Amino acid sequence: MSQLILNRYEQNDQGAFIIDVAAERVEDLFSNFDKRAPYIRRDLDQAFVDYLIDCAREIGHDPFVIRIELTHPADDSKRQRIVKSISSYFLYLRELEKDLLRHMFRRSAILLNIGLAILFLSVFFNQWLGEERSVVANVFAEGLTVAAWVSLWESLAVFLIEWLPHRKTIALYLYLSSTPVNFPSTHDINPAFLAPNK
């Protein structure tokens, strides 16, 4: 990552970059959709999530921590709820991304089978027609060949190109789910000790 971008971030004594988050109160970090639900069951605020993801992508492979400063300080139980919620939510996003990747591979396998079937049909049809064929038959035969290659390319594109960004996103979510969270004037809290079993 460009040093110019990394210079935007402070580093702690261990050399890890710090993602700074400032909020008035604990509630500002959570979605307002269902205010009656306990924090652990509520989604994180989308702007907060997007900010963490963007910062993590900017920092790249370097270690980082999250530092949350609240104008209205929270007690230990609320701080632990924040940490658990961050961990749980990114594990949830990771599972969604894994499901999306599995769906992509299933779709790719289906397209591969369809493409091979159409290609086989195209070869058979071209051999059956021989050299003497009408314009309509020729267009149909060529259309089968094009359809086969389009289907095969769509299938191969997943394996050659599309899966890698999703794998990187899955790894990013996993890293964010276990990133230490620091509240100024308190010790770092490692989500590994607070998160549910993975």
GILINRA-V866452 format. One record per residue. N is the residue number from 1. RES is the residue in three letters. SS is DSSP state (h for helix, s for strand, l for the rest). D_LAST is the distance of its C-alpha to the last C-alpha in whole Angstrom. Layout:
{{N	RES	SS	D_LAST} {N	RES	SS	D_LAST}}
This chain:
{{1	MET	l	30} {2	SER	l	33} {3	GLN	h	34} {4	LEU	h	36} {5	ILE	h	33} {6	LEU	h	31} {7	ASN	l	34} {8	ARG	l	33} {9	TYR	l	30} {10	GLU	l	30} {11	GLN	s	29} {12	ASN	l	28} {13	ASP	l	29} {14	GLN	l	27} {15	GLY	l	28} {16	ALA	l	24} {17	PHE	s	25} {18	ILE	s	25} {19	ILE	s	24} {20	ASP	s	26} {21	VAL	s	26} {22	ALA	s	29} {23	ALA	s	29} {24	GLU	l	31} {25	ARG	l	29} {26	VAL	h	25} {27	GLU	h	26} {28	ASP	h	27} {29	LEU	h	23} {30	PHE	s	22} {31	SER	l	24} {32	ASN	l	27} {33	PHE	l	27} {34	ASP	l	26} {35	LYS	l	27} {36	ARG	l	27} {37	ALA	l	23} {38	PRO	l	21} {39	TYR	h	20} {40	ILE	h	16} {41	ARG	h	17} {42	ARG	l	19} {43	ASP	l	19} {44	LEU	s	19} {45	ASP	l	23} {46	GLN	h	23} {47	ALA	h	25} {48	PHE	h	23} {49	VAL	h	20} {50	ASP	h	23} {51	TYR	h	24} {52	LEU	h	21} {53	ILE	h	20} {54	ASP	h	24} {55	CYS	h	24} {56	ALA	h	21} {57	ARG	h	23} {58	GLU	h	26} {59	ILE	h	25} {60	GLY	l	23} {61	HIS	l	22} {62	ASP	l	23} {63	PRO	l	21} {64	PHE	s	21} {65	VAL	s	20} {66	ILE	s	21} {67	ARG	s	24} {68	ILE	s	24} {69	GLU	s	28} {70	LEU	s	29} {71	THR	l	33} {72	HIS	l	32} {73	PRO	l	30} {74	ALA	l	27} {75	ASP	l	27} {76	ASP	h	24} {77	SER	h	22} {78	LYS	h	22} {79	ARG	h	21} {80	GLN	h	18} {81	ARG	h	17} {82	ILE	h	18} {83	VAL	h	15} {84	LYS	h	13} {85	SER	h	14} {86	ILE	h	14} {87	SER	h	10} {88	SER	h	10} {89	TYR	h	12} {90	PHE	h	12} {91	LEU	h	8} {92	TYR	h	10} {93	LEU	h	13} {94	ARG	h	11} {95	GLU	h	11} {96	LEU	h	14} {97	GLU	h	15} {98	LYS	h	14} {99	ASP	h	16} {100	LEU	h	19} {101	LEU	h	19} {102	ARG	h	19} {103	HIS	h	22} {104	MET	h	23} {105	PHE	h	23} {106	ARG	h	25} {107	ARG	h	27} {108	SER	h	28} {109	ALA	h	29} {110	ILE	h	31} {111	LEU	h	33} {112	LEU	h	33} {113	ASN	h	35} {114	ILE	h	37} {115	GLY	h	38} {116	LEU	h	39} {117	ALA	h	41} {118	ILE	h	43} {119	LEU	h	44} {120	PHE	h	45} {121	LEU	h	47} {122	SER	h	48} {123	VAL	h	50} {124	PHE	h	51} {125	PHE	h	53} {126	ASN	h	54} {127	GLN	h	56} {128	TRP	h	57} {129	LEU	h	59} {130	GLY	l	60} {131	GLU	l	62} {132	GLU	l	64} {133	ARG	l	62} {134	SER	l	63} {135	VAL	h	61} {136	VAL	h	59} {137	ALA	h	58} {138	ASN	h	57} {139	VAL	h	55} {140	PHE	h	53} {141	ALA	h	52} {142	GLU	h	51} {143	GLY	h	49} {144	LEU	h	47} {145	THR	h	47} {146	VAL	h	45} {147	ALA	h	43} {148	ALA	h	42} {149	TRP	h	41} {150	VAL	h	40} {151	SER	h	37} {152	LEU	h	36} {153	TRP	h	36} {154	GLU	h	34} {155	SER	h	31} {156	LEU	h	32} {157	ALA	h	31} {158	VAL	h	27} {159	PHE	h	27} {160	LEU	h	29} {161	ILE	h	28} {162	GLU	h	26} {163	TRP	h	23} {164	LEU	h	23} {165	PRO	h	22} {166	HIS	h	19} {167	ARG	h	18} {168	LYS	h	18} {169	THR	h	17} {170	ILE	h	14} {171	ALA	h	14} {172	LEU	h	15} {173	TYR	h	13} {174	LEU	h	10} {175	TYR	h	13} {176	LEU	h	14} {177	SER	h	10} {178	SER	l	11} {179	THR	l	14} {180	PRO	l	17} {181	VAL	s	19} {182	ASN	s	22} {183	PHE	s	25} {184	PRO	l	28} {185	SER	l	30} {186	THR	l	26} {187	HIS	l	24} {188	ASP	l	21} {189	ILE	s	18} {190	ASN	l	15} {191	PRO	h	12} {192	ALA	h	10} {193	PHE	h	12} {194	LEU	l	11} {195	ALA	l	8} {196	PRO	l	6} {197	ASN	l	4} {198	LYS	l	0}}
